[in-house]
Amino acid sequence: MKSKGDTTYDPYVLEDEALQAIQKYKLTQVDDIVAFVSCSRATFYNHKIDKLDSIREAVLEVKIKLKQGIKKKWYERENTQAEKYLYLLLGTQEERDALNGTQKIQESGKIEIEIIDKTIKKVEE
């Protein structure tokens, strides 16, 4: 294994390390993944490990499993505040908007109407 200061890394080894860490620790954020690989953050990004389909798919799989677990807990318990915040971190933009009560409606591509807390506000382009 190379030291963090060494810049001659095999991208396939880094990818494998990242995938193993994602699976083992249920990681969902790239900055968390970097902490478990044998290179620096800069090297990780320079090798574009964060852009690999395998990494993105592994993170997405973890997020989906975590979200499903949260949904199951919602059905089983009444106190869901902590799960809601975790879901906000893991969810898509549309899911976050729905949970926050914020929705955007596009009309003919000219006017955007933003609904926030049941107040309608016109946003000019």
C-alpha positions as CSV (number, residue, x, y, z in Angstrom):
1,M,0.0,0.0,0.0
2,K,1.3,3.4,-0.9
3,S,1.6,6.3,1.5
4,K,-0.8,9.3,1.2
5,G,2.0,11.4,-0.2
6,D,2.7,9.1,-3.2
7,T,1.1,10.2,-6.4
8,T,1.6,7.0,-8.5
9,Y,-1.6,5.2,-7.7
10,D,-3.4,2.5,-9.8
11,P,-6.9,3.9,-10.4
12,Y,-8.3,0.3,-10.4
13,V,-6.9,-0.3,-6.9
14,L,-8.4,3.0,-5.7
15,E,-11.7,2.1,-7.3
16,D,-11.7,-1.3,-5.6
17,E,-10.8,0.2,-2.2
18,A,-13.6,2.8,-2.6
19,L,-16.2,0.1,-3.6
20,Q,-15.2,-2.0,-0.6
21,A,-15.5,0.9,1.8
22,I,-18.9,1.9,0.4
23,Q,-20.2,-1.6,0.9
24,K,-18.7,-2.1,4.4
25,Y,-19.5,1.2,5.9
26,K,-22.6,2.2,3.9
27,L,-21.0,5.4,2.7
28,T,-23.1,7.9,0.7
29,Q,-20.8,10.9,0.4
30,V,-17.6,11.1,-1.7
31,D,-15.7,12.9,1.1
32,D,-16.5,10.0,3.4
33,I,-15.3,7.5,0.8
34,V,-11.9,9.3,0.5
35,A,-11.2,8.7,4.2
36,F,-11.1,5.0,3.5
37,V,-8.8,4.8,0.5
38,S,-5.0,4.8,0.4
39,C,-4.6,8.1,-1.3
40,S,-5.2,11.8,-0.6
41,R,-8.4,13.6,-1.5
42,A,-6.6,15.4,-4.4
43,T,-5.4,12.1,-5.8
44,F,-8.8,10.6,-5.6
45,Y,-10.3,13.5,-7.5
46,N,-7.4,13.7,-10.0
47,H,-8.0,10.1,-10.9
48,K,-11.7,10.9,-11.2
49,I,-12.6,8.0,-9.0
50,D,-15.7,9.9,-7.9
51,K,-17.0,10.0,-11.5
52,L,-16.8,6.3,-12.2
53,D,-20.1,4.6,-12.9
54,S,-19.2,1.8,-10.5
55,I,-18.8,4.2,-7.6
56,R,-21.9,6.2,-8.4
57,E,-24.0,3.0,-8.7
58,A,-22.6,1.6,-5.4
59,V,-23.4,4.9,-3.6
60,L,-26.9,5.0,-5.2
61,E,-27.5,1.4,-4.1
62,V,-26.6,2.3,-0.5
63,K,-28.8,5.4,-0.6
64,I,-31.8,3.3,-1.9
65,K,-31.4,0.7,0.8
66,L,-31.1,3.3,3.6
67,K,-34.1,5.2,2.3
68,Q,-36.2,2.0,2.2
69,G,-35.1,1.3,5.8
70,I,-36.2,4.8,6.8
71,K,-39.6,4.4,5.1
72,K,-40.1,1.1,7.0
73,K,-39.4,2.8,10.3
74,W,-41.8,5.6,9.5
75,Y,-44.6,3.0,9.2
76,E,-43.6,1.4,12.5
77,R,-43.0,4.5,14.7
78,E,-44.6,7.8,15.3
79,N,-41.4,9.8,16.1
80,T,-39.8,10.3,12.6
81,Q,-37.9,13.6,12.9
82,A,-34.4,12.0,12.9
83,E,-35.3,9.8,10.0
84,K,-36.8,12.7,8.1
85,Y,-33.5,14.6,8.3
86,L,-31.5,11.6,7.2
87,Y,-33.9,11.1,4.3
88,L,-33.4,14.8,3.3
89,L,-29.7,14.1,3.1
90,L,-30.1,11.0,1.0
91,G,-33.1,11.9,-1.2
92,T,-33.3,13.4,-4.6
93,Q,-34.0,17.1,-5.0
94,E,-37.7,16.3,-5.8
95,E,-37.9,14.3,-2.6
96,R,-36.4,17.0,-0.5
97,D,-38.7,19.6,-2.0
98,A,-41.7,17.4,-1.3
99,L,-40.6,16.9,2.3
100,N,-39.9,20.6,2.8
101,G,-43.2,21.6,1.3
102,T,-41.4,23.4,-1.6
103,Q,-42.5,22.7,-5.1
104,K,-41.6,24.5,-8.3
105,I,-44.0,24.5,-11.3
106,Q,-42.8,25.5,-14.8
107,E,-45.3,27.1,-17.0
108,S,-44.4,27.3,-20.8
109,G,-40.8,27.9,-19.9
110,K,-41.5,31.6,-19.4
111,I,-42.7,32.0,-15.9
112,E,-41.7,30.0,-12.9
113,I,-44.0,29.8,-9.9
114,E,-42.5,28.8,-6.6
115,I,-44.8,27.5,-3.9
116,I,-43.3,27.8,-0.4
117,D,-45.3,27.1,2.7
118,K,-48.6,27.6,0.8
119,T,-47.5,31.1,-0.3
120,I,-47.4,31.8,-4.0
121,K,-44.6,33.9,-5.3
122,K,-43.9,34.8,-8.9
123,V,-40.3,34.6,-10.0
124,E,-39.3,36.5,-13.1
125,E,-36.7,35.0,-15.4
